[in-house]
Amino acid sequence: MLITHDTRCALDTVVDLVNTVPEETSAADGLSDLAALEQFVAAHEISDVGSLTEEDLTAVREIRGRFSTVFAASDARAAAELINELVAAAGTTPRLTDHDGYDWHIHYFAPGASIADHLAADCGMALAFFVVAGEQERLRRCEAPDCGRAFVDLSRNRSRRYCDSRTCGNRLHVAAYRARRKEAAG
């Protein structure tokens, strides 16, 4: 599956957005205040965003929850319905752009759109490409029992099970190894 630069950026953004939910990661809310939202926007180099307000923060938190349900969708039809609702509510207006030194790519949000509509449109379309390609199962949650973070499995054989193999994956492999050693020692 070919993933363009702007689609990859939108995927990274939506995964990071979903992973700011405190219930999902047993951590503090990654969007606890307006400053956190501003930092999120800057870290992801989200273009065409004006001054942010408390209303923007509330709206972004709401779509964050809706994106979270996409990663939990049981099948492509359920994911498609959720994505369609997000994208339609954002009032998408696809347009070609080549800003900030990037080659031509498509923005799906309308000029002057709120940050929530911007995220819903661009991130929703990035997820939609996976559903269209029959790859919805690549939108996953970490299988580590104490994690549950969202990620997109871009491995060749769709075998990725953990959000990060160096942390969650390694921790579980070490635990399994120690359990085997303990059992063998009797």
Stockholm file with secondary structure:
# STOCKHOLM 1.0

chainA/1-186         MLITHDTRCALDTVVDLVNTVPEETSAADGLSDLAALEQFVAAHEISDVGSLTEEDLTAVREIRGRFSTVFAASDARAAAELINELVAAAGTTPRLTDHDGYDWHIHYFAPGASIADHLAADCGMALAFFVVAGEQERLRRCEAPDCGRAFVDLSRNRSRRYCDSRTCGNRLHVAAYRARRKEAAG
#=GR chainA/1-186 SS CCCCHHHHHHHHHHHHHHTTCHHHHTSCCTTCSHHHHHHHHHHTTCCSCCCCCHHHHHHHHHHHHHHHHHHTCSSHHHHHHHHHHHHHHHTCCCEEECCTTCCSEEECSCTTCCHHHHHHHHHHHHHHHHHHTTCGGGEEECCSTTCCCEEECCCTTSCCCSSCIIIIIHHHHHHHHHHHHHHHHC
#=GC SS_cons         CCCCHHHHHHHHHHHHHHTTCHHHHTSCCTTCSHHHHHHHHHHTTCCSCCCCCHHHHHHHHHHHHHHHHHHTCSSHHHHHHHHHHHHHHHTCCCEEECCTTCCSEEECSCTTCCHHHHHHHHHHHHHHHHHHTTCGGGEEECCSTTCCCEEECCCTTSCCCSSCIIIIIHHHHHHHHHHHHHHHHC
//
